[in-house]
Amino acid sequence: MKRRFPFFKPNVSQRSHTDNPDNLRDLQTAALDNTRNVLQFASSLGSGTFGIPGLQAVGLIAIQIIDIIKVRRIYLLVGLF
């Protein structure tokens, strides 16, 4: 049985943020930063607390992919590619 929370409604309207490309870019940057932080935390758990080498490896690979995405976005903004 699914729990529903009728009192919880997000205050963010997707349309208002996606109308302006700069706002969309800011949202994407924030999402990438948050994802990178979560993956860093997960990879540190893999090496320390849980001792799962696969978790650490997957986390580090995903962090590198996010870094590549960030660098590529900077190049696209500058107009090098």
C-alpha positions as CSV (number, residue, x, y, z in Angstrom):
1,M,0.0,0.0,0.0
2,K,1.4,3.3,-1.0
3,R,1.5,6.2,1.4
4,R,0.3,9.5,0.0
5,F,1.1,12.8,1.5
6,P,-1.6,15.3,0.2
7,F,-0.1,18.1,2.3
8,F,3.2,17.9,0.6
9,K,3.3,19.9,-2.6
10,P,6.5,21.2,-4.2
11,N,6.7,25.0,-4.4
12,V,8.8,24.9,-7.6
13,S,7.2,25.3,-11.0
14,Q,9.2,23.5,-13.7
15,R,7.9,25.7,-16.4
16,S,9.1,28.9,-14.8
17,H,12.6,27.6,-14.4
18,T,12.9,26.0,-17.9
19,D,11.7,29.1,-19.8
20,N,15.1,30.8,-19.4
21,P,18.1,28.8,-20.6
22,D,20.3,30.4,-17.8
23,N,18.0,29.1,-15.1
24,L,18.0,25.6,-16.6
25,R,21.8,25.7,-16.8
26,D,21.9,26.7,-13.1
27,L,19.5,23.8,-12.1
28,Q,21.6,21.3,-14.1
29,T,24.8,22.6,-12.4
30,A,23.3,22.2,-9.0
31,A,22.1,18.7,-9.8
32,L,25.5,17.7,-11.0
33,D,27.2,19.1,-7.9
34,N,24.7,17.4,-5.6
35,T,25.2,14.1,-7.4
36,R,28.9,14.4,-7.2
37,N,28.8,15.0,-3.5
38,V,26.6,11.9,-2.9
39,L,28.9,9.8,-5.1
40,Q,31.9,11.0,-3.1
41,F,30.2,10.0,0.1
42,A,29.2,6.6,-1.3
43,S,32.7,5.9,-2.5
44,S,34.2,6.8,0.9
45,L,31.7,4.3,2.4
46,G,32.9,1.7,0.0
47,S,36.5,2.1,1.1
48,G,35.9,2.6,4.8
49,T,32.8,1.6,6.6
50,F,31.5,-1.2,4.4
51,G,34.7,-2.2,2.8
52,I,33.2,-2.9,-0.6
53,P,35.8,-2.3,-3.3
54,G,33.3,-2.4,-6.1
55,L,31.3,0.4,-4.5
56,Q,34.3,2.6,-4.3
57,A,35.3,1.9,-7.9
58,V,31.8,2.6,-9.3
59,G,31.6,5.8,-7.3
60,L,35.0,7.1,-8.5
61,I,34.1,6.3,-12.1
62,A,30.8,8.2,-11.8
63,I,32.6,11.2,-10.3
64,Q,35.0,11.2,-13.3
65,I,32.0,11.1,-15.7
66,I,30.5,14.1,-13.9
67,D,33.8,16.0,-14.1
68,I,33.9,15.3,-17.8
69,I,30.3,16.6,-18.2
70,K,31.2,19.8,-16.3
71,V,34.3,20.5,-18.4
72,R,32.4,19.8,-21.6
73,R,29.6,22.2,-20.6
74,I,32.3,24.9,-20.0
75,Y,33.7,24.4,-23.4
76,L,30.3,24.6,-25.0
77,L,29.6,27.8,-23.1
78,V,32.8,29.4,-24.3
79,G,32.3,28.1,-27.8
80,L,35.4,26.0,-28.3
81,F,33.4,22.9,-29.6
